[in-house]
């Protein structure tokens, strides 16, 4: 490139390529904003509650801010101060990637924690016995651990960014380490040299660490996990699509043959490509899954309506809690029933209730290990067992009546703390606010007396509902217990055997329209495969 051409290039480049990148950046940004808005508006969906949208969206926002500056870089790069680009690449990019680390690591944490619902608890005795700073860290929950790691990483990154800026004369010739200044005959050449050098290498460290080290470790540790949420697929896609970013950025900067490409596709855009794929699989894939879940829900409701019509039953509302007695009897407890009966009979509330009553184990294992919704089935099983041991009407004059009622109240209080309480349940069942408020009025005061005061997750806050408190999951044998009525407080007024009825029906409906059809299809597929073999 001649010096005259270099001088002509100083200024905004609004040629055909510049207009293309400007329009492309605008359209893609509008799509990302629409996707984020859709996720927030559907944050109550079971698919999204488990993911922890707050971290994911924060990471995408930071990465997208960097992405916008890169896409517009072709237009404004010759007018942007060299140190301005340095600070953008040294802060927005690594901070966004670091938060994305924390968000994506939730996958392994949730998968491991859900194992407690099926009795597969992985205890670490060394963590409880360790002392000092490392012992304290190992005893922390996942959220606090990731907060400390990400906070430490961000602190180190900002410290290095500031240090590099201070010691290099690349951006300020009057002070810094001698020999680090830029030697150039033209302003264009000087700017090009400012964009290269060891001072920039740390800015892509987090991106390189994520793609080449952290994500492969997550994939290796999750090699036996086959979730229905698409979480593992997301990790694989983001990892593979990010492998090229740092190497191609370096190649574009230091290989002379890339100069023709760099004229229309500047070096940081190789990183921007990986950011686009992260946005696709972090924003648009969950959006698609929410739509699929909504379609699945409607499909189940339509199937139930067809079954009711065929059985000459009155067609009720969408939330019909039909008995489906024929399906209950025909389904039985044998796997062959999944292939010998129609979907209309299997996808009914009666069939679900039959499995919950006779053999909930396979459904609980599927929901915990693949659907990551084990708390729903565990809650239904716990409530059924509690009802089975409840004496509906007690003679007020009969001796021992008070003790019996206190025992039932303590058991109910334990169910509330393990599955319903926004302060105590690690995996909180998704109940409508009216039902949750009713149970909270009944049990919260006694729960606080038994478990102590804990910080509360406010369901009205858009994102807090997605990050559960940190007590161990109730499926574990280590879950907290209430041993005496004195600890739990007096039996609350209005307590009866029906206190969980509304919550039970609500969760059953949620399972029926979400987890149950996935479970049925999985069992049918496995049975067909085994028959073919």
MOUR-V707480 format. One record per pair of residues at least 24 apart in sequence whose ideal C-beta (glycine too) atoms are under 6 Angstrom apart, sorted by the first residue. I is the first residue (numbers start at 1). J is the second residue. Records with the same first field share a line. If there is no record, write none. Layout:
BEGIN
I=J  J
END
This chain:
BEGIN
3=186
6=186  188
9=78
10=78
12=75
13=75
17=264
18=74  75
21=71  74
25=68  71  72
32=64  279
35=283  284  287
38=287
40=462
42=290
45=290
46=514
47=289  290  293
49=466
50=372
52=106  466  467
53=463  466
54=463
55=99  102  103
56=103  282
58=99
59=96  99  100  103
60=279  282
62=92  95  96
63=96  275
65=92
66=92  93
67=272  275
70=268  269  272
73=266
74=266
82=171  194
83=171
89=203
90=161  203
94=157  206
95=154
97=206  207  210
98=150  153  154  206
101=214
102=146  150
104=235
107=231
108=221
109=142
110=372
111=225
113=473
114=368  372  374
116=473  475  476
117=368  374  378  475
118=365  368
121=476
141=470
160=202
164=199
168=199
170=194
196=253
204=246
207=245  246
208=246
211=242  243
215=239
226=370
227=370
228=370  371  518
230=285  289
234=281  285
237=281
238=278  281
241=274  277
242=274
245=270  271  274
296=517
297=513
300=347  513  517
303=343  344  347
304=348
306=344
307=344  348
319=509
321=349
322=349
323=350
324=348  350  351
327=351
328=354
333=358  359
335=527
338=523  524  527
339=527
346=520
347=517
349=512
352=512  516
356=380
363=519
366=519
367=515
371=515
373=515
375=419  427  429
376=429  507  511
378=475
379=419  429  507
380=507
382=415
383=500  504
386=411
390=497
392=497
405=491
406=485
409=491  495
410=482  488
413=443  446  482  488
414=482
416=443
417=447
418=474  479
421=447
422=456  457
423=454  456  469
424=451  471
426=468  471  473
427=468  473
428=468
429=507
431=503  506
435=502  503  506
442=492
446=488  489
449=489
450=482  487  488
END
